């Protein structure tokens, strides 16, 4: 059983309850449910979840993208978007926010599990990189400069992600 706490942000009650059931089946702890962007930010501040599942199209003044940006900036919590929306402008805007994943509705438990696992692993690997002073901004192979060293670092990072993924599955 995992210890990760997940905040659900979904303005459709039935959908939120379905996600809650899926999370319970997967062994996650529910940090709470919010139905608006404003409520999501407040709940993230009070419960400090390990991950936020965020619907993009929320009722109210603050949509899911705006709430996700604020949650990520203020608390450093990874956000996985949930949406039925396929409008290119909205999807493009969501991609630019530095999200940790994206799940298209309707989805099943397996799809959700994969996105959560990847997001949590990336977040954990990023934290480890920061603690080690490792630059996660990307790798440049211009002029064949430090190629062996960079390949070794990338290989280590991939093995850390695989190890993290395996631990999350168990």
Secondary structure as the mmCIF struct_conf table of DSSP 4:
data_model
#
loop_
_struct_conf.conf_type_id
_struct_conf.id
_struct_conf.beg_label_comp_id
_struct_conf.beg_label_asym_id
_struct_conf.beg_label_seq_id
_struct_conf.end_label_comp_id
_struct_conf.end_label_asym_id
_struct_conf.end_label_seq_id
STRN STRN1 UNK A 5 UNK A 9
BEND BEND1 UNK A 11 UNK A 11
HELX_RH_AL_P HELX_RH_AL_P1 UNK A 13 UNK A 26
TURN_TY1_P TURN_TY1_P1 UNK A 27 UNK A 27
HELX_LH_PP_P HELX_LH_PP_P1 UNK A 28 UNK A 28
STRN STRN2 UNK A 29 UNK A 34
BEND BEND2 UNK A 35 UNK A 36
HELX_RH_AL_P HELX_RH_AL_P2 UNK A 37 UNK A 47
BEND BEND3 UNK A 50 UNK A 50
STRN STRN3 UNK A 51 UNK A 55
BEND BEND4 UNK A 56 UNK A 57
BEND BEND5 UNK A 59 UNK A 62
HELX_RH_AL_P HELX_RH_AL_P3 UNK A 64 UNK A 75
STRN STRN4 UNK A 78 UNK A 83
BEND BEND6 UNK A 84 UNK A 84
HELX_RH_AL_P HELX_RH_AL_P4 UNK A 88 UNK A 95
TURN_TY1_P TURN_TY1_P2 UNK A 96 UNK A 98
BEND BEND7 UNK A 100 UNK A 100
STRN STRN5 UNK A 101 UNK A 104
BEND BEND8 UNK A 105 UNK A 106
HELX_RH_AL_P HELX_RH_AL_P5 UNK A 109 UNK A 132
TURN_TY1_P TURN_TY1_P3 UNK A 133 UNK A 133
BEND BEND9 UNK A 137 UNK A 137
HELX_RH_3T_P HELX_RH_3T_P1 UNK A 142 UNK A 144
TURN_TY1_P TURN_TY1_P4 UNK A 145 UNK A 146
HELX_RH_AL_P HELX_RH_AL_P6 UNK A 147 UNK A 169
#
